[in-house]
Amino acid sequence: MLYLDHAATSPVRPEVLEAMHPFLTGVYGNPSSHHTVGEAASEALEWARGRVAAALGMRASEVIFTSGGTEANNLAVKGIVLGARREDAWRHGLITTPIEHESILGSAEYLHRLHDVEVTLLPVDDHGSVAVDDLRTALDHTDAALVSVGHANNEIGTVQDVTGLVAVARERGVPVHVDAVQSAGWLDLRALGADAVSIAGHKLGSPKGIGAVGVRSRVPLEPLLHGGAQERGRRSGTENVAGAVGLATALDLVEVERVQNAAVVAAQTAAFIAAVRDAVPRAALTGSADRRLPNLASFTFAGTSGEAVLLELERRGVVSSSGSACAAGSDEPSPVLLATGIPPEVAQTSVRFTFARTPLPDGAAHHIARLVADAVAAVCR
């Protein structure tokens, strides 16, 4: 089986399991306990916090461990908007885009429905890119408390001009949250200059159920979970020490490999895209052709069924997806593809391929493209 759904999740790395093992066995203390067993766990937790902070370009005190990317995004969006309203009641707006992960859009809907927050959705072009000038215009017409944008889209792979967006928001004194769940380990997060950044461990080689969000100390943050003083009062609940160590270890590993692997995998993905286009005339690449994640290729195959193509691919030993794992099972066309102007009937034919951080053998890209062509042909008979 060839697994090409790494945007959904990746296998746990052996080095990560080895690093976590002591904290699943002998070093089992509660990091909030004031005795030697608890202090050992606390030391490991703070080591992990420091390593994550280094990858995000933040201070260790600014990193909050969460149960994953969804909680990290919820805490960033809800927490910063509600924190801003607590400090400055006139700030009541949220600016985001229609192609964000469900955890961002769901948080926006919650804030609008229960807290009367004005939500502005920036338009995207046919590649899924946000124009800096559109953000500038939106900031001129709303008292925004936060701008939230995905660094790289999880369905089409388009990478946003985050530094440009951050610069415009900073002129207005508005913080920017970046969902970096997909880009972590592929792109440099330290150079973004964002005020908050979310990541998830299971995209990087650590287990599911652990994530983190870095929030600059100058940004007011309202906690979502109450009942304890953990995470400096910003996220109550006993911390997942083993998970935090696993996340930090995975981040360290991918950061060491990032520059070299990203270049090699990007070339491999480009060869795959070209081969699919040659082998399947009806294939249309979605997202930006040049500003995209190194490992993601997403196509529509007009006149087919995306789900049928996926089944044919799996029969041939290739596992991929039709888009976001969080929307799996939905019969509706992808909102991301619709926002880029793709008609609903074509959007339902999409298939996404996401490669591992370890490059494939020579010739593999063309072999997989041939399997894609065979799968599409089988559906169109």
C-alpha positions as CSV (number, residue, x, y, z in Angstrom):
1,M,0.0,0.0,0.0
2,L,1.2,3.5,-0.9
3,Y,-0.1,6.0,1.7
4,L,-0.5,9.5,0.1
5,D,-2.7,11.2,2.8
6,H,-0.1,12.7,5.0
7,A,-2.1,16.0,5.2
8,A,-4.6,14.0,7.2
9,T,-2.1,12.3,9.5
10,S,1.4,10.8,9.4
11,P,2.8,7.8,11.2
12,V,4.5,8.2,14.6
13,R,8.3,8.3,14.2
14,P,10.3,5.7,16.2
15,E,12.4,8.4,17.7
16,V,9.3,10.1,19.0
17,L,8.0,6.9,20.6
18,E,11.4,6.4,22.3
19,A,11.4,9.9,23.7
20,M,7.9,9.5,25.0
21,H,8.3,6.1,26.6
22,P,9.8,7.3,30.0
23,F,6.8,9.6,30.5
24,L,4.3,6.8,29.8
25,T,6.0,4.5,32.3
26,G,8.4,5.5,35.1
27,V,8.2,9.3,35.0
28,Y,4.4,9.4,35.5
29,G,4.1,12.3,37.9
30,N,1.6,15.2,37.6
31,P,3.7,18.2,36.6
32,S,1.7,20.4,39.0
33,S,2.7,18.3,42.0
34,H,5.3,19.7,44.3
35,H,7.4,16.7,44.9
36,T,10.3,15.0,43.1
37,V,8.1,12.8,40.9
38,G,6.0,15.8,39.8
39,E,9.1,17.9,39.4
40,A,10.6,15.4,37.0
41,A,7.5,15.6,34.8
42,S,7.5,19.4,35.1
43,E,11.1,19.6,33.9
44,A,10.2,17.5,30.8
45,L,7.2,19.6,30.1
46,E,9.3,22.8,30.2
47,W,11.9,21.3,28.0
48,A,9.2,20.5,25.5
49,R,7.8,24.0,25.8
50,G,11.2,25.5,25.0
51,R,11.7,23.3,22.0
52,V,8.3,24.2,20.5
53,A,8.9,27.9,21.2
54,A,12.2,27.7,19.3
55,A,10.4,26.3,16.3
56,L,7.7,29.0,16.4
57,G,10.1,31.9,17.1
58,M,8.5,32.7,20.4
59,R,9.3,32.6,24.1
60,A,8.8,29.4,26.1
61,S,6.3,31.3,28.3
62,E,4.1,32.0,25.2
63,V,3.5,28.4,24.3
64,I,0.3,26.6,25.4
65,F,-0.1,22.9,24.9
66,T,-3.5,21.7,23.7
67,S,-5.2,18.5,22.7
68,G,-4.5,19.2,19.0
69,G,-4.8,21.6,16.2
70,T,-8.5,22.1,16.5
71,E,-8.3,23.1,20.1
72,A,-5.3,25.3,19.3
73,N,-7.2,27.1,16.7
74,N,-10.3,27.5,18.9
75,L,-8.2,28.9,21.7
76,A,-6.4,31.3,19.5
77,V,-9.5,32.6,17.6
78,K,-12.1,32.7,20.5
79,G,-9.5,33.5,23.2
80,I,-7.9,36.4,21.4
81,V,-11.2,37.9,20.2
82,L,-12.9,37.6,23.6
83,G,-9.7,38.8,25.3
84,A,-9.6,41.9,23.1
85,R,-13.2,42.7,23.9
86,R,-12.5,42.4,27.6
87,E,-9.7,45.0,27.2
88,D,-11.2,47.2,24.5
89,A,-14.9,46.8,24.1
90,W,-14.9,48.6,20.8
91,R,-12.9,45.9,19.1
92,H,-15.6,43.5,18.0
93,G,-14.6,42.1,14.6
94,L,-12.9,39.0,13.2
95,I,-11.3,38.9,9.8
96,T,-10.7,35.5,8.2
97,T,-11.2,33.7,4.8
98,P,-13.8,31.3,3.4
99,I,-11.1,28.6,2.8
100,E,-10.0,28.1,6.4
101,H,-10.1,24.8,8.4
102,E,-13.5,24.0,10.0
103,S,-12.0,24.8,13.4
104,I,-11.5,28.4,12.4
105,L,-14.8,28.9,10.6
106,G,-16.7,27.1,13.4
107,S,-15.1,29.4,15.9
108,A,-16.0,32.4,13.8
109,E,-19.7,31.2,13.6
110,Y,-19.7,30.7,17.4
111,L,-18.4,34.2,18.1
112,H,-20.9,35.7,15.7
113,R,-23.9,33.7,17.0
114,L,-23.3,34.0,20.8
115,H,-21.1,37.1,21.1
116,D,-22.4,39.2,18.1
117,V,-18.9,39.4,16.7
118,E,-18.8,40.9,13.2
119,V,-17.1,38.3,10.9
120,T,-15.5,39.5,7.6
121,L,-14.5,36.8,5.1
122,L,-11.8,38.1,2.7
123,P,-12.2,37.0,-0.9
124,V,-9.7,34.6,-2.5
125,D,-8.7,34.4,-6.1
126,D,-8.9,31.2,-8.3
127,H,-5.7,29.9,-6.7
128,G,-7.0,30.5,-3.1
129,S,-4.7,33.4,-2.4
130,V,-5.7,36.4,-0.3
131,A,-4.7,39.9,-1.6
132,V,-2.9,42.2,0.9
133,D,-5.0,45.1,-0.4
134,D,-8.2,43.3,0.4
135,L,-7.1,42.9,4.0
136,R,-6.2,46.6,4.1
137,T,-9.7,47.5,2.9
138,A,-11.3,45.2,5.4
139,L,-9.3,46.7,8.3
140,D,-10.5,50.1,7.2
141,H,-14.1,49.1,7.5
142,T,-14.2,47.1,10.8
143,D,-12.8,47.4,14.3
144,A,-11.1,44.1,14.1
145,A,-9.9,42.3,17.2
146,L,-8.1,39.6,15.2
147,V,-7.1,38.5,11.7
148,S,-6.9,34.7,11.3
149,V,-5.5,33.1,8.2
150,G,-4.1,29.7,7.3
151,H,-0.4,29.6,6.4
152,A,-1.0,26.9,3.8
153,N,-4.4,25.4,2.8
154,N,-5.0,21.8,3.7
155,E,-7.0,21.0,0.6
156,I,-5.3,22.9,-2.3
157,G,-1.9,23.6,-0.7
158,T,-1.8,27.3,-1.5
159,V,0.7,29.2,0.7
160,Q,-0.5,32.7,1.7
161,D,1.7,35.8,1.8
162,V,1.6,35.8,5.6
163,T,4.4,38.3,6.1
164,G,2.6,40.8,3.9
165,L,-0.7,40.3,5.7
166,V,1.0,40.6,9.1
167,A,2.7,43.9,8.0
168,V,-0.7,45.4,7.0
169,A,-2.4,44.3,10.2
170,R,0.4,45.6,12.4
171,E,0.0,49.1,10.8
172,R,-3.5,49.0,12.4
173,G,-2.4,47.4,15.7
174,V,-4.5,44.2,15.0
175,P,-3.0,40.9,16.0
176,V,-2.7,38.0,13.4
177,H,-3.3,34.3,14.1
178,V,-1.8,31.8,11.7
179,D,-3.0,28.3,11.4
180,A,0.3,26.5,10.6
181,V,-1.0,22.9,11.2
182,Q,-0.2,22.0,7.5
183,S,2.9,24.1,7.0
184,A,4.8,23.2,10.2
185,G,7.8,21.2,9.3
186,W,7.7,22.3,5.7
187,L,8.0,26.1,5.9
188,D,9.8,28.4,8.3
189,L,7.4,29.5,11.0
190,R,9.9,31.8,12.8
191,A,9.9,34.3,9.9
192,L,6.1,34.9,9.9
193,G,6.0,37.6,12.6
194,A,2.5,36.4,13.6
195,D,1.1,37.1,17.1
196,A,-0.3,33.6,17.4
197,V,0.6,30.3,15.6
198,S,-1.2,26.9,15.9
199,I,0.4,23.5,15.2
200,A,-0.7,19.8,15.6
201,G,1.6,16.9,16.4
202,H,0.1,14.2,14.3
203,K,1.0,16.0,11.1
204,L,4.7,15.9,12.2
205,G,5.2,12.4,13.4
206,S,4.0,12.5,17.0
207,P,0.7,10.8,18.2
208,K,-2.7,12.3,17.7
209,G,-4.1,14.3,20.7
210,I,-1.3,16.8,21.2
211,G,-0.9,20.3,19.7
212,A,0.2,23.7,20.7
213,V,-0.5,27.4,20.1
214,G,2.0,30.2,20.7
215,V,0.4,33.5,21.7
216,R,2.6,36.6,22.2
217,S,2.5,37.8,25.8
218,R,1.3,41.2,24.7
219,V,-1.9,39.7,23.3
220,P,-4.8,39.4,25.8
221,L,-6.2,35.8,25.8
222,E,-9.4,34.6,27.4
223,P,-9.1,30.9,28.3
224,L,-11.7,28.4,27.1
225,L,-11.1,25.8,29.8
226,H,-11.5,26.8,33.5
227,G,-10.8,25.1,36.8
228,G,-7.1,25.1,37.2
229,A,-4.0,27.2,36.9
230,Q,-2.2,25.0,34.3
231,E,-0.4,26.6,31.3
232,R,-0.1,29.9,33.3
233,G,-3.9,30.0,33.7
234,R,-4.6,29.9,29.9
235,R,-5.6,26.3,29.5
236,S,-6.8,24.3,32.6
237,G,-6.3,20.6,32.8
238,T,-3.4,18.3,33.7
239,E,-0.9,18.5,30.8
240,N,-0.1,15.6,28.5
241,V,3.6,15.4,29.4
242,A,4.4,12.4,27.1
243,G,2.5,14.1,24.2
244,A,4.3,17.4,24.7
245,V,7.7,15.6,24.7
246,G,6.6,13.7,21.5
247,L,5.5,16.9,19.8
248,A,8.8,18.7,20.7
249,T,10.8,15.7,19.5
250,A,9.0,15.5,16.2
251,L,9.4,19.3,15.7
252,D,13.1,19.1,16.4
253,L,13.5,16.2,13.9
254,V,11.5,17.9,11.0
255,E,13.2,21.2,11.6
256,V,16.7,19.6,11.1
257,E,15.4,17.9,7.9
258,R,13.2,20.6,6.7
259,V,15.2,22.6,4.1
260,Q,16.7,19.5,2.4
261,N,13.5,17.4,2.4
262,A,11.2,20.2,1.3
263,A,13.3,20.8,-1.8
264,V,13.5,17.2,-2.7
265,V,9.8,16.5,-2.1
266,A,8.8,19.6,-3.9
267,A,10.6,18.4,-7.0
268,Q,9.0,15.0,-6.7
269,T,5.6,16.6,-6.4
270,A,6.2,18.8,-9.4
271,A,7.2,15.7,-11.4
272,F,4.0,14.0,-10.3
273,I,1.8,17.0,-11.2
274,A,3.4,17.1,-14.7
275,A,3.0,13.4,-15.2
276,V,-0.7,13.4,-14.1
277,R,-1.4,16.3,-16.5
278,D,0.2,14.4,-19.3
279,A,-1.5,11.1,-18.6
280,V,-5.0,12.5,-17.7
281,P,-6.1,15.4,-20.1
282,R,-9.1,16.2,-17.9
283,A,-7.0,16.7,-14.8
284,A,-6.9,20.3,-13.5
285,L,-4.6,21.3,-10.7
286,T,-6.2,23.2,-7.9
287,G,-4.4,25.9,-5.9
288,S,-1.4,27.9,-6.8
289,A,1.1,26.3,-9.2
290,D,4.1,28.0,-7.6
291,R,3.2,29.1,-4.0
292,R,2.1,25.7,-2.7
293,L,3.2,23.2,0.0
294,P,6.0,21.0,-1.2
295,N,4.1,17.8,-0.7
296,L,0.6,18.5,-1.8
297,A,-1.0,18.0,-5.3
298,S,-4.8,18.3,-5.7
299,F,-6.7,17.8,-8.9
300,T,-10.3,17.9,-10.2
301,F,-11.2,15.3,-12.8
302,A,-14.3,16.8,-14.5
303,G,-16.9,14.2,-15.6
304,T,-15.9,11.7,-12.9
305,S,-16.8,11.1,-9.2
306,G,-14.0,11.9,-6.8
307,E,-15.1,9.2,-4.5
308,A,-15.2,6.7,-7.3
309,V,-11.6,7.6,-8.3
310,L,-10.5,7.2,-4.7
311,L,-12.0,3.7,-4.6
312,E,-10.3,2.8,-7.9
313,L,-7.0,4.1,-6.6
314,E,-7.3,2.1,-3.4
315,R,-7.9,-1.1,-5.5
316,R,-4.5,-0.3,-7.1
317,G,-2.8,0.2,-3.7
318,V,-2.9,4.0,-3.5
319,V,-4.5,5.6,-0.5
320,S,-5.4,9.3,-0.9
321,S,-8.3,11.6,-0.1
322,S,-10.9,14.0,-1.5
323,G,-9.8,16.8,0.8
324,S,-9.9,17.7,4.5
325,A,-10.2,14.7,6.8
326,C,-12.5,16.8,9.1
327,A,-15.0,17.0,6.3
328,A,-14.9,13.3,5.3
329,G,-18.2,11.7,4.5
330,S,-19.8,15.0,3.5
331,D,-21.8,14.9,0.2
332,E,-21.4,18.6,-0.3
333,P,-18.8,20.1,-2.6
334,S,-15.7,21.5,-0.8
335,P,-16.3,25.2,0.3
336,V,-12.6,25.7,-0.4
337,L,-13.0,24.8,-4.0
338,L,-16.2,26.7,-4.4
339,A,-14.5,29.8,-3.0
340,T,-11.9,29.6,-5.7
341,G,-14.6,29.6,-8.4
342,I,-14.8,25.9,-9.2
343,P,-18.4,24.8,-10.1
344,P,-20.0,22.5,-7.6
345,E,-20.2,19.6,-10.0
346,V,-16.5,19.8,-10.7
347,A,-15.6,20.4,-7.1
348,Q,-17.1,17.0,-6.3
349,T,-14.5,15.3,-8.5
350,S,-11.5,16.5,-6.5
351,V,-8.7,14.1,-5.3
352,R,-5.8,15.2,-3.0
353,F,-2.4,13.5,-2.8
354,T,0.0,14.4,0.0
355,F,3.4,12.9,0.2
356,A,5.6,11.9,3.1
357,R,8.7,13.9,4.2
358,T,10.8,11.0,3.1
359,P,11.3,11.2,-0.7
360,L,10.0,8.4,-2.9
361,P,12.3,6.2,-5.1
362,D,13.3,7.4,-8.5
363,G,10.5,7.0,-11.0
364,A,7.8,6.6,-8.4
365,A,6.0,9.9,-9.3
366,H,5.5,8.7,-12.9
367,H,4.3,5.3,-11.7
368,I,1.7,6.8,-9.4
369,A,0.6,9.1,-12.2
370,R,0.0,6.1,-14.4
371,L,-2.1,4.5,-11.6
372,V,-4.1,7.7,-11.4
373,A,-4.7,7.6,-15.1
374,D,-5.9,4.0,-14.9
375,A,-8.2,4.9,-12.0
376,V,-9.8,7.8,-13.9
377,A,-10.1,5.7,-17.0
378,A,-11.9,2.9,-15.0
379,V,-14.4,5.4,-13.6
380,C,-15.1,6.9,-17.1
381,R,-15.9,3.6,-18.8
